[in-house]
């Protein structure tokens, strides 16, 4: 599976989890804005999506 597609999948799953928690009465533990990094042997850590905004 291409790396970008895996990053998009991870981002979508995080957003789906955040939406589910907003619609439930449980305590919210995931926000919709998250940073995503890919860790490989050849490139070590490489940011796929990174925001430097402090919330």
mmCIF file of the N, C-alpha and C atoms, coordinates in Angstrom:
data_MODEL
# 
_entry.id   MODEL 
# 
loop_
_atom_site.group_PDB 
_atom_site.id 
_atom_site.type_symbol 
_atom_site.label_atom_id 
_atom_site.label_alt_id 
_atom_site.label_comp_id 
_atom_site.label_asym_id 
_atom_site.label_entity_id 
_atom_site.label_seq_id 
_atom_site.pdbx_PDB_ins_code 
_atom_site.Cartn_x 
_atom_site.Cartn_y 
_atom_site.Cartn_z 
_atom_site.occupancy 
_atom_site.B_iso_or_equiv 
_atom_site.pdbx_formal_charge 
_atom_site.auth_seq_id 
_atom_site.auth_comp_id 
_atom_site.auth_asym_id 
_atom_site.auth_atom_id 
_atom_site.pdbx_PDB_model_num 
ATOM 1   N N  . UNK A 1 1  ? 0.850   -1.169 0.000  1.00 0.00 ? 1  UNK A N  1 
ATOM 2   C CA . UNK A 1 1  ? 0.000   0.000  0.000  1.00 0.00 ? 1  UNK A CA 1 
ATOM 3   C C  . UNK A 1 1  ? 0.901   1.240  0.000  1.00 0.00 ? 1  UNK A C  1 
ATOM 4   N N  . UNK A 1 2  ? 0.628   2.215  -0.840 1.00 0.00 ? 2  UNK A N  1 
ATOM 5   C CA . UNK A 1 2  ? 1.467   3.419  -0.890 1.00 0.00 ? 2  UNK A CA 1 
ATOM 6   C C  . UNK A 1 2  ? 1.453   4.175  0.450  1.00 0.00 ? 2  UNK A C  1 
ATOM 7   N N  . UNK A 1 3  ? 2.582   4.755  0.785  1.00 0.00 ? 3  UNK A N  1 
ATOM 8   C CA . UNK A 1 3  ? 2.753   5.460  2.056  1.00 0.00 ? 3  UNK A CA 1 
ATOM 9   C C  . UNK A 1 3  ? 1.739   6.584  2.234  1.00 0.00 ? 3  UNK A C  1 
ATOM 10  N N  . UNK A 1 4  ? 1.494   7.363  1.194  1.00 0.00 ? 4  UNK A N  1 
ATOM 11  C CA . UNK A 1 4  ? 0.541   8.474  1.307  1.00 0.00 ? 4  UNK A CA 1 
ATOM 12  C C  . UNK A 1 4  ? -0.868  7.965  1.595  1.00 0.00 ? 4  UNK A C  1 
ATOM 13  N N  . UNK A 1 5  ? -1.226  6.851  0.992  1.00 0.00 ? 5  UNK A N  1 
ATOM 14  C CA . UNK A 1 5  ? -2.545  6.267  1.235  1.00 0.00 ? 5  UNK A CA 1 
ATOM 15  C C  . UNK A 1 5  ? -2.666  5.797  2.686  1.00 0.00 ? 5  UNK A C  1 
ATOM 16  N N  . UNK A 1 6  ? -1.599  5.227  3.242  1.00 0.00 ? 6  UNK A N  1 
ATOM 17  C CA . UNK A 1 6  ? -1.601  4.828  4.643  1.00 0.00 ? 6  UNK A CA 1 
ATOM 18  C C  . UNK A 1 6  ? -1.750  6.040  5.569  1.00 0.00 ? 6  UNK A C  1 
ATOM 19  N N  . UNK A 1 7  ? -1.076  7.131  5.235  1.00 0.00 ? 7  UNK A N  1 
ATOM 20  C CA . UNK A 1 7  ? -1.198  8.364  6.022  1.00 0.00 ? 7  UNK A CA 1 
ATOM 21  C C  . UNK A 1 7  ? -2.614  8.913  5.955  1.00 0.00 ? 7  UNK A C  1 
ATOM 22  N N  . UNK A 1 8  ? -3.206  8.905  4.781  1.00 0.00 ? 8  UNK A N  1 
ATOM 23  C CA . UNK A 1 8  ? -4.586  9.374  4.625  1.00 0.00 ? 8  UNK A CA 1 
ATOM 24  C C  . UNK A 1 8  ? -5.553  8.488  5.410  1.00 0.00 ? 8  UNK A C  1 
ATOM 25  N N  . UNK A 1 9  ? -5.301  7.188  5.404  1.00 0.00 ? 9  UNK A N  1 
ATOM 26  C CA . UNK A 1 9  ? -6.135  6.256  6.157  1.00 0.00 ? 9  UNK A CA 1 
ATOM 27  C C  . UNK A 1 9  ? -6.033  6.535  7.651  1.00 0.00 ? 9  UNK A C  1 
ATOM 28  N N  . UNK A 1 10 ? -4.817  6.735  8.149  1.00 0.00 ? 10 UNK A N  1 
ATOM 29  C CA . UNK A 1 10 ? -4.624  7.039  9.572  1.00 0.00 ? 10 UNK A CA 1 
ATOM 30  C C  . UNK A 1 10 ? -5.346  8.336  9.946  1.00 0.00 ? 10 UNK A C  1 
ATOM 31  N N  . UNK A 1 11 ? -5.219  9.350  9.118  1.00 0.00 ? 11 UNK A N  1 
ATOM 32  C CA . UNK A 1 11 ? -5.877  10.632 9.364  1.00 0.00 ? 11 UNK A CA 1 
ATOM 33  C C  . UNK A 1 11 ? -7.399  10.457 9.391  1.00 0.00 ? 11 UNK A C  1 
ATOM 34  N N  . UNK A 1 12 ? -7.935  9.704  8.461  1.00 0.00 ? 12 UNK A N  1 
ATOM 35  C CA . UNK A 1 12 ? -9.382  9.472  8.411  1.00 0.00 ? 12 UNK A CA 1 
ATOM 36  C C  . UNK A 1 12 ? -9.869  8.716  9.638  1.00 0.00 ? 12 UNK A C  1 
ATOM 37  N N  . UNK A 1 13 ? -9.114  7.728  10.093 1.00 0.00 ? 13 UNK A N  1 
ATOM 38  C CA . UNK A 1 13 ? -9.510  6.966  11.275 1.00 0.00 ? 13 UNK A CA 1 
ATOM 39  C C  . UNK A 1 13 ? -9.510  7.841  12.531 1.00 0.00 ? 13 UNK A C  1 
ATOM 40  N N  . UNK A 1 14 ? -8.533  8.729  12.632 1.00 0.00 ? 14 UNK A N  1 
ATOM 41  C CA . UNK A 1 14 ? -8.478  9.644  13.774 1.00 0.00 ? 14 UNK A CA 1 
ATOM 42  C C  . UNK A 1 14 ? -9.683  10.578 13.755 1.00 0.00 ? 14 UNK A C  1 
ATOM 43  N N  . UNK A 1 15 ? -9.991  11.129 12.584 1.00 0.00 ? 15 UNK A N  1 
ATOM 44  C CA . UNK A 1 15 ? -11.139 12.036 12.473 1.00 0.00 ? 15 UNK A CA 1 
ATOM 45  C C  . UNK A 1 15 ? -12.456 11.314 12.749 1.00 0.00 ? 15 UNK A C  1 
ATOM 46  N N  . UNK A 1 16 ? -12.564 10.071 12.299 1.00 0.00 ? 16 UNK A N  1 
ATOM 47  C CA . UNK A 1 16 ? -13.766 9.286  12.558 1.00 0.00 ? 16 UNK A CA 1 
ATOM 48  C C  . UNK A 1 16 ? -13.924 9.007  14.050 1.00 0.00 ? 16 UNK A C  1 
ATOM 49  N N  . UNK A 1 17 ? -12.830 8.696  14.719 1.00 0.00 ? 17 UNK A N  1 
ATOM 50  C CA . UNK A 1 17 ? -12.863 8.470  16.164 1.00 0.00 ? 17 UNK A CA 1 
ATOM 51  C C  . UNK A 1 17 ? -13.251 9.745  16.904 1.00 0.00 ? 17 UNK A C  1 
ATOM 52  N N  . UNK A 1 18 ? -12.722 10.887 16.481 1.00 0.00 ? 18 UNK A N  1 
ATOM 53  C CA . UNK A 1 18 ? -13.058 12.163 17.109 1.00 0.00 ? 18 UNK A CA 1 
ATOM 54  C C  . UNK A 1 18 ? -14.546 12.470 16.928 1.00 0.00 ? 18 UNK A C  1 
ATOM 55  N N  . UNK A 1 19 ? -15.072 12.230 15.739 1.00 0.00 ? 19 UNK A N  1 
ATOM 56  C CA . UNK A 1 19 ? -16.498 12.465 15.483 1.00 0.00 ? 19 UNK A CA 1 
ATOM 57  C C  . UNK A 1 19 ? -17.357 11.545 16.339 1.00 0.00 ? 19 UNK A C  1 
ATOM 58  N N  . UNK A 1 20 ? -16.991 10.282 16.423 1.00 0.00 ? 20 UNK A N  1 
ATOM 59  C CA . UNK A 1 20 ? -17.742 9.324  17.242 1.00 0.00 ? 20 UNK A CA 1 
ATOM 60  C C  . UNK A 1 20 ? -17.776 9.776  18.697 1.00 0.00 ? 20 UNK A C  1 
ATOM 61  N N  . UNK A 1 21 ? -16.653 10.260 19.197 1.00 0.00 ? 21 UNK A N  1 
ATOM 62  C CA . UNK A 1 21 ? -16.606 10.681 20.590 1.00 0.00 ? 21 UNK A CA 1 
ATOM 63  C C  . UNK A 1 21 ? -17.394 11.971 20.820 1.00 0.00 ? 21 UNK A C  1 
ATOM 64  N N  . UNK A 1 22 ? -17.441 12.852 19.824 1.00 0.00 ? 22 UNK A N  1 
ATOM 65  C CA . UNK A 1 22 ? -18.246 14.074 19.959 1.00 0.00 ? 22 UNK A CA 1 
ATOM 66  C C  . UNK A 1 22 ? -19.734 13.752 20.016 1.00 0.00 ? 22 UNK A C  1 
ATOM 67  N N  . UNK A 1 23 ? -20.135 12.685 19.327 1.00 0.00 ? 23 UNK A N  1 
ATOM 68  C CA . UNK A 1 23 ? -21.544 12.302 19.286 1.00 0.00 ? 23 UNK A CA 1 
ATOM 69  C C  . UNK A 1 23 ? -21.957 11.449 20.477 1.00 0.00 ? 23 UNK A C  1 
ATOM 70  N N  . UNK A 1 24 ? -21.003 10.946 21.229 1.00 0.00 ? 24 UNK A N  1 
ATOM 71  C CA . UNK A 1 24 ? -21.330 10.109 22.387 1.00 0.00 ? 24 UNK A CA 1 
ATOM 72  C C  . UNK A 1 24 ? -21.234 10.942 23.663 1.00 0.00 ? 24 UNK A C  1 
ATOM 73  N N  . UNK A 1 25 ? -21.664 10.349 24.753 1.00 0.00 ? 25 UNK A N  1 
ATOM 74  C CA . UNK A 1 25 ? -21.630 11.031 26.041 1.00 0.00 ? 25 UNK A CA 1 
ATOM 75  C C  . UNK A 1 25 ? -20.335 10.763 26.800 1.00 0.00 ? 25 UNK A C  1 
ATOM 76  N N  . UNK A 1 26 ? -19.457 9.972  26.220 1.00 0.00 ? 26 UNK A N  1 
ATOM 77  C CA . UNK A 1 26 ? -18.189 9.640  26.869 1.00 0.00 ? 26 UNK A CA 1 
ATOM 78  C C  . UNK A 1 26 ? -17.245 10.836 26.861 1.00 0.00 ? 26 UNK A C  1 
ATOM 79  N N  . UNK A 1 27 ? -16.240 10.758 27.681 1.00 0.00 ? 27 UNK A N  1 
ATOM 80  C CA . UNK A 1 27 ? -15.221 11.789 27.747 1.00 0.00 ? 27 UNK A CA 1 
ATOM 81  C C  . UNK A 1 27 ? -14.424 11.801 26.438 1.00 0.00 ? 27 UNK A C  1 
ATOM 82  N N  . UNK A 1 28 ? -14.238 12.969 25.844 1.00 0.00 ? 28 UNK A N  1 
ATOM 83  C CA . UNK A 1 28 ? -13.507 13.093 24.586 1.00 0.00 ? 28 UNK A CA 1 
ATOM 84  C C  . UNK A 1 28 ? -12.013 12.941 24.840 1.00 0.00 ? 28 UNK A C  1 
ATOM 85  N N  . UNK A 1 29 ? -11.367 12.006 24.121 1.00 0.00 ? 29 UNK A N  1 
ATOM 86  C CA . UNK A 1 29 ? -9.935  11.767 24.302 1.00 0.00 ? 29 UNK A CA 1 
ATOM 87  C C  . UNK A 1 29 ? -9.128  11.982 23.034 1.00 0.00 ? 29 UNK A C  1 
ATOM 88  N N  . UNK A 1 30 ? -9.795  12.210 21.908 1.00 0.00 ? 30 UNK A N  1 
ATOM 89  C CA . UNK A 1 30 ? -9.112  12.402 20.631 1.00 0.00 ? 30 UNK A CA 1 
ATOM 90  C C  . UNK A 1 30 ? -9.632  13.686 20.006 1.00 0.00 ? 30 UNK A C  1 
ATOM 91  N N  . UNK A 1 31 ? -8.725  14.534 19.517 1.00 0.00 ? 31 UNK A N  1 
ATOM 92  C CA . UNK A 1 31 ? -9.176  15.724 18.807 1.00 0.00 ? 31 UNK A CA 1 
ATOM 93  C C  . UNK A 1 31 ? -9.123  15.449 17.307 1.00 0.00 ? 31 UNK A C  1 
ATOM 94  N N  . UNK A 1 32 ? -9.746  16.298 16.539 1.00 0.00 ? 32 UNK A N  1 
ATOM 95  C CA . UNK A 1 32 ? -9.765  16.072 15.091 1.00 0.00 ? 32 UNK A CA 1 
ATOM 96  C C  . UNK A 1 32 ? -8.480  16.551 14.415 1.00 0.00 ? 32 UNK A C  1 
ATOM 97  N N  . UNK A 1 33 ? -7.694  17.370 15.099 1.00 0.00 ? 33 UNK A N  1 
ATOM 98  C CA . UNK A 1 33 ? -6.424  17.835 14.533 1.00 0.00 ? 33 UNK A CA 1 
ATOM 99  C C  . UNK A 1 33 ? -5.279  17.039 15.156 1.00 0.00 ? 33 UNK A C  1 
ATOM 100 N N  . UNK A 1 34 ? -4.579  16.282 14.336 1.00 0.00 ? 34 UNK A N  1 
ATOM 101 C CA . UNK A 1 34 ? -3.489  15.447 14.809 1.00 0.00 ? 34 UNK A CA 1 
ATOM 102 C C  . UNK A 1 34 ? -2.328  15.501 13.835 1.00 0.00 ? 34 UNK A C  1 
ATOM 103 N N  . UNK A 1 35 ? -1.144  15.239 14.343 1.00 0.00 ? 35 UNK A N  1 
ATOM 104 C CA . UNK A 1 35 ? 0.051   15.145 13.517 1.00 0.00 ? 35 UNK A CA 1 
ATOM 105 C C  . UNK A 1 35 ? 0.267   13.678 13.162 1.00 0.00 ? 35 UNK A C  1 
ATOM 106 N N  . UNK A 1 36 ? 0.748   13.435 11.938 1.00 0.00 ? 36 UNK A N  1 
ATOM 107 C CA . UNK A 1 36 ? 0.985   12.071 11.476 1.00 0.00 ? 36 UNK A CA 1 
ATOM 108 C C  . UNK A 1 36 ? 2.418   11.974 10.978 1.00 0.00 ? 36 UNK A C  1 
ATOM 109 N N  . UNK A 1 37 ? 3.118   10.948 11.463 1.00 0.00 ? 37 UNK A N  1 
ATOM 110 C CA . UNK A 1 37 ? 4.495   10.708 11.043 1.00 0.00 ? 37 UNK A CA 1 
ATOM 111 C C  . UNK A 1 37 ? 4.627   9.264  10.584 1.00 0.00 ? 37 UNK A C  1 
ATOM 112 N N  . UNK A 1 38 ? 5.532   9.037  9.648  1.00 0.00 ? 38 UNK A N  1 
ATOM 113 C CA . UNK A 1 38 ? 5.831   7.702  9.158  1.00 0.00 ? 38 UNK A CA 1 
ATOM 114 C C  . UNK A 1 38 ? 7.233   7.348  9.640  1.00 0.00 ? 38 UNK A C  1 
ATOM 115 N N  . UNK A 1 39 ? 7.373   6.168  10.231 1.00 0.00 ? 39 UNK A N  1 
ATOM 116 C CA . UNK A 1 39 ? 8.679   5.715  10.713 1.00 0.00 ? 39 UNK A CA 1 
ATOM 117 C C  . UNK A 1 39 ? 9.109   4.519  9.872  1.00 0.00 ? 39 UNK A C  1 
ATOM 118 N N  . UNK A 1 40 ? 10.257  4.663  9.206  1.00 0.00 ? 40 UNK A N  1 
ATOM 119 C CA . UNK A 1 40 ? 10.809  3.578  8.396  1.00 0.00 ? 40 UNK A CA 1 
ATOM 120 C C  . UNK A 1 40 ? 12.279  3.388  8.742  1.00 0.00 ? 40 UNK A C  1 
ATOM 121 N N  . UNK A 1 41 ? 12.826  2.258  8.349  1.00 0.00 ? 41 UNK A N  1 
ATOM 122 C CA . UNK A 1 41 ? 14.253  2.008  8.585  1.00 0.00 ? 41 UNK A CA 1 
ATOM 123 C C  . UNK A 1 41 ? 15.117  2.933  7.743  1.00 0.00 ? 41 UNK A C  1 
ATOM 124 N N  . UNK A 1 42 ? 14.700  3.197  6.519  1.00 0.00 ? 42 UNK A N  1 
ATOM 125 C CA . UNK A 1 42 ? 15.534  3.987  5.605  1.00 0.00 ? 42 UNK A CA 1 
ATOM 126 C C  . UNK A 1 42 ? 15.462  5.487  5.855  1.00 0.00 ? 42 UNK A C  1 
ATOM 127 N N  . UNK A 1 43 ? 14.291  6.001  6.224  1.00 0.00 ? 43 UNK A N  1 
ATOM 128 C CA . UNK A 1 43 ? 14.120  7.452  6.382  1.00 0.00 ? 43 UNK A CA 1 
ATOM 129 C C  . UNK A 1 43 ? 13.907  7.882  7.832  1.00 0.00 ? 43 UNK A C  1 
ATOM 130 N N  . UNK A 1 44 ? 13.943  6.933  8.773  1.00 0.00 ? 44 UNK A N  1 
ATOM 131 C CA . UNK A 1 44 ? 13.668  7.213  10.185 1.00 0.00 ? 44 UNK A CA 1 
ATOM 132 C C  . UNK A 1 44 ? 12.287  7.842  10.322 1.00 0.00 ? 44 UNK A C  1 
ATOM 133 N N  . UNK A 1 45 ? 12.173  8.972  10.985 1.00 0.00 ? 45 UNK A N  1 
ATOM 134 C CA . UNK A 1 45 ? 10.881  9.619  11.182 1.00 0.00 ? 45 UNK A CA 1 
ATOM 135 C C  . UNK A 1 45 ? 10.698  10.719 10.128 1.00 0.00 ? 45 UNK A C  1 
ATOM 136 N N  . UNK A 1 46 ? 9.585   10.666 9.423  1.00 0.00 ? 46 UNK A N  1 
ATOM 137 C CA . UNK A 1 46 ? 9.283   11.677 8.403  1.00 0.00 ? 46 UNK A CA 1 
ATOM 138 C C  . UNK A 1 46 ? 7.839   12.127 8.620  1.00 0.00 ? 46 UNK A C  1 
ATOM 139 N N  . UNK A 1 47 ? 7.648   13.443 8.782  1.00 0.00 ? 47 UNK A N  1 
ATOM 140 C CA . UNK A 1 47 ? 6.315   13.980 9.013  1.00 0.00 ? 47 UNK A CA 1 
ATOM 141 C C  . UNK A 1 47 ? 5.489   13.907 7.739  1.00 0.00 ? 47 UNK A C  1 
ATOM 142 N N  . UNK A 1 48 ? 4.283   13.355 7.835  1.00 0.00 ? 48 UNK A N  1 
ATOM 143 C CA . UNK A 1 48 ? 3.358   13.323 6.714  1.00 0.00 ? 48 UNK A CA 1 
ATOM 144 C C  . UNK A 1 48 ? 2.362   14.470 6.841  1.00 0.00 ? 48 UNK A C  1 
ATOM 145 N N  . UNK A 1 49 ? 2.031   14.803 8.088  1.00 0.00 ? 49 UNK A N  1 
ATOM 146 C CA . UNK A 1 49 ? 1.123   15.920 8.352  1.00 0.00 ? 49 UNK A CA 1 
ATOM 147 C C  . UNK A 1 49 ? 1.553   16.500 9.693  1.00 0.00 ? 49 UNK A C  1 
ATOM 148 N N  . UNK A 1 50 ? 1.891   17.772 9.712  1.00 0.00 ? 50 UNK A N  1 
ATOM 149 C CA . UNK A 1 50 ? 2.372   18.392 10.931 1.00 0.00 ? 50 UNK A CA 1 
ATOM 150 C C  . UNK A 1 50 ? 1.837   19.809 11.037 1.00 0.00 ? 50 UNK A C  1 
ATOM 151 N N  . UNK A 1 51 ? 1.279   20.116 12.198 1.00 0.00 ? 51 UNK A N  1 
ATOM 152 C CA . UNK A 1 51 ? 0.829   21.488 12.452 1.00 0.00 ? 51 UNK A CA 1 
ATOM 153 C C  . UNK A 1 51 ? 1.590   22.011 13.648 1.00 0.00 ? 51 UNK A C  1 
ATOM 154 N N  . UNK A 1 52 ? 2.091   23.212 13.543 1.00 0.00 ? 52 UNK A N  1 
ATOM 155 C CA . UNK A 1 52 ? 2.837   23.796 14.647 1.00 0.00 ? 52 UNK A CA 1 
ATOM 156 C C  . UNK A 1 52 ? 1.961   24.718 15.493 1.00 0.00 ? 52 UNK A C  1 
ATOM 157 N N  . UNK A 1 53 ? 0.656   24.624 15.317 1.00 0.00 ? 53 UNK A N  1 
ATOM 158 C CA . UNK A 1 53 ? -0.290  25.436 16.068 1.00 0.00 ? 53 UNK A CA 1 
ATOM 159 C C  . UNK A 1 53 ? -0.443  24.877 17.475 1.00 0.00 ? 53 UNK A C  1 
ATOM 160 N N  . UNK A 1 54 ? -0.310  25.726 18.474 1.00 0.00 ? 54 UNK A N  1 
ATOM 161 C CA . UNK A 1 54 ? -0.465  25.306 19.863 1.00 0.00 ? 54 UNK A CA 1 
ATOM 162 C C  . UNK A 1 54 ? -1.908  25.565 20.287 1.00 0.00 ? 54 UNK A C  1 
ATOM 163 N N  . UNK A 1 55 ? -2.548  24.515 20.771 1.00 0.00 ? 55 UNK A N  1 
ATOM 164 C CA . UNK A 1 55 ? -3.962  24.631 21.181 1.00 0.00 ? 55 UNK A CA 1 
ATOM 165 C C  . UNK A 1 55 ? -4.025  24.710 22.676 1.00 0.00 ? 55 UNK A C  1 
# 
